[in-house]
């Protein structure tokens, strides 16, 4: 997907730990998932879009833990 090629600078804001790399990867898929309308519920839309449209499988619990994280670097992004 063309939008994903410009995201490495965004990933640099995440830590280099395993969790940070996972969050950076999920963040890249979150951007197009927010943009592409798929269902009426925004968070569920993102999760379904990951799997259905982008082919990125993630467990439901892991996804919602990521979305609820208080350590995402929103200010830097």
C-alpha positions in Angstrom: 0.0 0.0 0.0 1.5 3.4 -1.0 0.8 5.1 2.3 3.0 2.6 4.1 6.2 3.5 2.3 6.5 6.9 4.0 6.1 5.7 7.6 9.6 4.7 8.7 10.3 8.2 10.1 7.1 7.8 12.2 8.5 4.5 13.6 11.6 6.2 14.8 9.6 7.8 17.7 9.1 4.4 19.3 11.7 2.7 21.5 14.0 0.0 20.2 12.7 -2.7 22.6 10.6 -5.6 21.4 7.5 -3.9 22.6 8.5 -0.6 21.0 9.2 -2.3 17.6 5.8 -4.1 17.9 4.0 -0.8 18.6 5.8 0.9 15.7 4.6 -1.8 13.4 1.1 -1.6 14.7 1.1 2.2 14.3 2.0 1.9 10.7 -1.1 -0.3 10.1 -3.2 2.0 12.3 -2.8 5.0 10.0 -4.5 3.5 6.9 -7.0 1.7 9.1 -8.2 5.0 10.4 -8.4 6.5 6.9 -10.2 3.6 5.3 -13.9 3.4 6.4 -14.9 -0.1 7.0 -17.4 -0.2 9.9 -19.2 2.3 12.0 -17.1 1.7 15.2 -13.7 3.4 14.9 -11.6 1.0 17.1 -13.3 -2.1 15.8 -12.9 -0.7 12.3 -9.1 -0.4 12.8 -8.9 -4.0 14.1 -11.0 -5.4 11.3 -9.2 -3.4 8.7 -5.8 -4.8 9.9 -6.9 -8.3 9.1 -9.4 -7.9 6.2 -7.9 -5.2 4.1 -4.2 -5.1 5.1 -3.7 -8.8 5.8 -2.0 -8.1 9.2 -3.3 -10.6 11.8 -3.3 -9.6 15.4 -5.1 -11.1 18.4 -8.0 -9.1 19.7 -6.6 -8.7 23.2 -3.2 -7.6 22.0 -4.7 -5.0 19.7 -6.9 -3.4 22.4 -3.9 -3.4 24.8 -1.9 -1.5 22.2 -4.8 1.0 21.6 -5.1 1.6 25.4 -1.4 2.1 25.9 -0.4 5.2 27.7 3.1 5.1 26.4 2.4 5.8 22.7 4.5 8.8 21.7 1.6 10.9 20.3 3.3 14.2 21.0 6.4 13.3 19.0 4.3 11.9 16.2 
